[in-house]
Amino acid sequence: MVNVRKRQGRQDTPSLLAIDSQSVKKVQFINEETGIDGGKNVNGRKRTILVDTLGLPLSIKVTAANISDNQSDRPLDLYFNYL
């Protein structure tokens, strides 16, 4: 990732990050860590993705869909532990 950022004329570490989540329906063979996202009426899992300003993924976390966005800041923890 550092090489891509350098080719774009950016600093090694990003100064701005974006975090977003998406709830997806579960499939038949997944039985663990699923839940119902009440806001979206989806029974399944939620993927939370952390990207920089170039759109490069820095961290991805998959949790049960019933975990709120406030509680799913784990990708930030994973990223800062990496630094």
PAZA-972844 format. One record per residue: residue number from 1; residue in one letter; chain; x, y, z of N, C-alpha, C in turn. Coordinates in Angstrom, 2 decimals, padded with zeros to 5 digits, always signed. Each point is the difference from the previous one (the first is absolute). Example, Ala and Ser with C-alpha at 12.3 -4.5 7.8 and 13.67 -1.06 7.14 Angstrom:
PT  resi  resn  chain      n_X      n_Y      n_Z     ca_X     ca_Y     ca_Z      c_X      c_Y      c_Z
PT     1     A      A  +013.19  -005.69  +007.80  -000.89  +001.19  +000.00  +000.90  +001.20  +000.00
PT     2     S      A  -000.35  +001.05  -000.72  +000.82  +001.19  +000.06  -000.77  +001.09  +000.73
END
This chain:
PT  resi  resn  chain      n_X      n_Y      n_Z     ca_X     ca_Y     ca_Z      c_X      c_Y      c_Z
PT     1     M      A  +000.81  -001.18  +000.00  -000.81  +001.18  +000.00  +000.86  +001.26  +000.00
PT     2     V      A  +001.12  -000.05  +000.69  +000.89  +001.17  +000.06  +000.51  +000.34  -001.39
PT     3     N      A  +000.34  -001.02  -000.80  +000.49  +000.25  -001.35  -001.06  +000.67  -000.87
PT     4     V      A  -001.23  -000.43  +000.13  -001.08  +000.60  -000.78  -000.19  +001.46  +000.40
PT     5     R      A  +000.03  +000.26  +001.29  -000.16  +001.38  +000.46  +001.16  +000.88  -000.47
PT     6     K      A  +001.23  -000.53  -000.01  +001.14  +000.79  -000.46  -000.10  +000.30  -001.50
PT     7     R      A  -000.48  -000.99  -000.79  -000.17  +000.24  -001.44  -001.02  +001.09  -000.29
PT     8     Q      A  -000.97  +000.16  +000.90  -001.02  +001.02  -000.15  +000.45  +001.34  +000.59
PT     9     G      A  +001.23  +000.05  +000.52  +000.52  +001.23  +000.59  -000.57  +000.29  +001.38
PT    10     R      A  -000.41  -001.04  +000.72  -000.58  +000.16  +001.33  +001.00  -000.40  +001.06
PT    11     Q      A  -000.31  +000.36  +001.25  +000.83  -000.42  +001.13  -000.18  -001.50  +000.23
PT    12     D      A  +000.95  -000.60  +000.74  -000.07  -001.45  +000.28  -001.26  -000.40  +000.74
PT    13     T      A  -000.39  +000.80  +001.00  -001.20  -000.31  +000.79  -001.10  +001.00  -000.35
PT    14     P      A  -001.23  -000.46  -000.10  -001.10  +000.90  -000.36  -000.34  +000.96  +001.14
PT    15     S      A  -000.45  +001.20  -000.37  -000.42  +000.98  +001.00  -001.50  -000.02  +000.21
PT    16     L      A  -000.73  -000.69  -000.88  -001.45  -000.07  +000.09  -000.45  -001.42  -000.33
PT    17     L      A  -000.92  -000.53  +000.80  -000.53  -001.34  -000.21  -001.52  +000.06  -000.09
PT    18     A      A  -000.58  -000.94  -000.73  -001.46  -000.12  -000.08  -000.38  -001.40  +000.44
PT    19     I      A  -001.09  -000.10  +000.75  -000.47  -001.29  +000.48  -001.46  -000.15  -000.42
PT    20     D      A  -000.36  -001.19  -000.48  -001.36  -000.26  -000.43  -000.32  -001.47  +000.27
PT    21     S      A  -001.30  -000.28  +000.14  -000.41  -001.38  +000.23  -001.15  -000.36  -000.92
PT    22     Q      A  -000.13  -001.28  -000.24  -001.05  -000.53  -000.86  -000.50  -001.30  +000.60
PT    23     S      A  -001.31  -000.12  +000.15  -000.60  -001.24  +000.49  -000.38  -000.88  -001.18
PT    24     V      A  +000.34  -001.28  +000.09  -000.30  -000.94  -001.08  -000.75  -001.20  +000.57
PT    25     K      A  -000.91  -000.54  -000.79  -000.78  -001.15  +000.44  +000.90  -001.21  +000.15
PT    26     K      A  -000.34  -000.83  +000.98  +000.79  -001.21  +000.21  -000.40  -001.06  -001.02
PT    27     V      A  +000.93  -000.90  -000.26  -000.26  -001.13  -000.88  -000.16  -001.24  +000.87
PT    28     Q      A  -000.42  -001.07  -000.58  -000.37  -001.18  +000.76  +001.12  -000.59  +000.84
PT    29     F      A  +001.21  +000.02  -000.49  +001.08  -000.70  +000.70  +000.69  +000.84  +001.07
PT    30     I      A  -000.42  +001.24  +000.23  +000.59  +000.83  +001.06  -000.95  +000.02  +001.17
PT    31     N      A  +000.42  -000.56  +001.12  -000.85  -000.09  +001.18  +000.55  +000.79  +001.19
PT    32     E      A  +001.22  +000.46  -000.07  +000.57  +000.69  +001.15  +000.11  +001.49  -000.27
PT    33     E      A  -000.04  +000.77  +001.06  +000.10  +001.45  -000.04  -000.95  +000.64  -001.00
PT    34     T      A  -001.27  -000.33  +000.09  -001.00  +000.68  -000.81  -000.98  +000.69  +000.94
PT    35     G      A  -000.70  +000.97  -000.51  -000.99  +000.72  +000.79  -000.88  +000.81  -000.92
PT    36     I      A  -000.98  +000.67  +000.57  -000.95  +000.78  -000.79  +000.33  +001.48  +000.15
PT    37     D      A  +000.27  +000.66  -001.11  +000.20  +001.45  -000.03  -001.39  +000.63  -000.03
PT    38     G      A  -000.44  +000.54  +001.13  -001.35  +000.53  +000.11  -000.29  +001.17  -000.91
PT    39     G      A  +001.01  +000.82  -000.27  -000.20  +001.16  -000.87  -000.21  -000.37  -001.45
PT    40     K      A  +000.58  -001.09  -000.43  -000.08  -000.40  -001.40  -000.80  -001.28  -000.21
PT    41     N      A  -000.47  -000.60  +001.10  -000.76  -001.26  -000.07  +000.76  -001.09  -000.76
PT    42     V      A  +001.26  -000.14  +000.32  +000.85  -001.01  -000.62  +000.46  -000.98  +001.07
PT    43     N      A  -000.21  -001.28  -000.25  +000.48  -001.05  +000.89  +001.29  -000.54  -000.60
PT    44     G      A  +001.12  +000.29  +000.61  +001.27  -000.47  -000.56  +001.20  +000.58  +000.69
PT    45     R      A  +000.92  +000.51  -000.81  +001.27  +000.51  +000.51  +000.21  +001.42  -000.48
PT    46     K      A  +000.92  +000.69  +000.67  +000.33  +001.37  -000.36  +001.50  +000.09  -000.26
PT    47     R      A  +000.37  +000.60  -001.12  +001.42  +000.22  -000.27  +000.29  +001.49  +000.12
PT    48     T      A  +001.03  +000.31  +000.75  +000.41  +001.37  +000.24  +001.37  +000.18  -000.64
PT    49     I      A  +000.13  +001.03  -000.82  +001.22  +000.20  -000.77  +000.57  +001.39  +000.29
PT    50     L      A  +001.31  +000.06  +000.19  +000.72  +001.24  +000.24  +000.89  +000.25  -001.21
PT    51     V      A  -000.15  +001.17  -000.66  +000.79  +000.33  -001.19  +000.65  +001.37  +000.17
PT    52     D      A  +001.05  +000.23  -000.79  +000.62  +001.32  -000.01  -000.61  +000.84  -001.12
PT    53     T      A  +000.55  +001.19  -000.24  -000.57  +000.91  -001.00  +000.17  -000.50  -001.42
PT    54     L      A  +000.91  -000.94  -000.23  +000.16  -000.60  -001.33  -000.92  -001.19  -000.20
PT    55     G      A  -000.72  -000.38  +001.04  -000.88  -001.16  -000.08  +000.68  -001.31  +000.29
PT    56     L      A  +001.23  +000.05  +000.48  +000.74  -001.21  +000.33  -000.50  -000.55  +001.34
PT    57     P      A  -000.39  -001.27  +000.04  -000.50  -000.57  +001.27  +001.13  -000.15  +001.01
PT    58     L      A  -000.26  +000.47  +001.21  +000.99  -000.11  +001.07  -000.37  -001.09  +000.99
PT    59     S      A  -001.30  -000.22  +000.18  -000.46  -001.01  +000.95  -001.42  -000.41  -000.36
PT    60     I      A  -000.30  -001.29  +000.18  -001.32  -000.54  -000.26  -000.38  -000.89  +001.18
PT    61     K      A  -001.19  +000.19  +000.53  -000.48  -000.78  +001.13  -001.39  -000.50  -000.31
PT    62     V      A  -000.27  -001.30  +000.25  -001.32  -000.58  -000.20  -000.55  -000.39  +001.36
PT    63     T      A  -001.22  +000.48  +000.29  -000.66  -000.29  +001.27  -001.44  -000.42  -000.26
PT    64     A      A  -000.71  -000.36  +001.05  -001.43  -000.27  -000.12  -000.71  +001.31  -000.35
PT    65     A      A  -001.08  -000.10  -000.76  -000.70  +001.20  -000.46  -000.63  +000.79  +001.12
PT    66     N      A  -000.25  -000.62  +001.15  -000.62  +000.73  +001.09  +000.98  +000.86  +000.79
PT    67     I      A  +001.27  -000.02  -000.33  +000.99  +000.88  +000.63  -000.16  +001.39  -000.58
PT    68     S      A  -000.18  +001.01  +000.85  -000.24  +001.36  -000.50  +001.28  +000.58  -000.58
PT    69     D      A  -000.17  +001.04  -000.81  +001.15  +000.66  -000.60  +000.91  +000.62  +001.06
PT    70     N      A  -000.57  +000.41  +001.11  +000.81  +000.55  +001.09  +000.93  -001.04  +000.61
PT    71     Q      A  -000.45  -001.25  +000.01  +000.80  -001.08  +000.59  +000.93  -000.64  -001.02
PT    72     S      A  -000.18  +000.28  -001.26  +000.81  -000.67  -001.02  +001.21  +000.82  -000.41
PT    73     D      A  +000.54  +000.79  +000.90  +001.20  +000.78  -000.31  +001.26  -000.84  +000.10
PT    74     R      A  -000.15  -001.30  +000.06  +001.15  -000.90  +000.09  +000.99  +000.18  -001.15
PT    75     P      A  -000.42  +000.32  -001.23  +001.01  +000.22  -001.03  +000.99  +001.10  +000.36
PT    76     L      A  -000.47  +001.03  +000.71  +000.92  +001.04  +000.45  +001.03  -000.56  +000.97
PT    77     D      A  -000.45  -000.83  +000.94  +000.92  -000.63  +000.94  +001.03  -000.84  -000.74
PT    78     L      A  -000.47  -000.78  -000.96  +000.92  -000.86  -000.76  +001.01  +000.83  -000.76
PT    79     Y      A  -000.44  +001.12  -000.59  +000.91  +000.84  -000.77  +001.03  +000.66  +000.89
PT    80     F      A  -000.42  +000.58  +001.12  +000.94  +000.69  +000.87  +000.94  -000.95  +000.70
PT    81     N      A  -000.41  -001.24  +000.23  +000.92  -000.99  +000.54  +001.05  -000.37  -001.04
PT    82     Y      A  -000.36  +000.10  -001.29  +000.94  -000.29  -001.08  +001.10  +001.04  -000.07
PT    83     L      A  -000.37  +001.28  +000.25  +001.00  +001.08  -000.05  +000.97  -000.19  +001.12
END
